[in-house]
Amino acid sequence: MQAEEKTEFCTIREAARRSGLGLKTWYQGGAGTDVVPRIRFGRSIRLLRADVERFISDRIIEAKQSIQVGQFK
């Protein structure tokens, strides 16, 4: 038998806190957050926690690569 994967959701507020971006940025899809799919449960909006973590790690990788290339001095 395979282990059942549990899907974890997070709120926009949690995503904003973890990423350091503002609530409004996440709600409006600014700063590249529009690539993270929103899931509606009635009037509530949730994000997949894995998608948020991937978004954050991708931004970290991009920043490290920019520094290595010498774009930020």
Buried (B, 14 or more C-beta within 10 A) or exposed (E): EEEEEEEEBBBBEBBBEBBEBEEEBBEEEEEEBEEBEBEEEEEEBBBBBEBBBEBBEEBEEEEEEEEEEEEEE
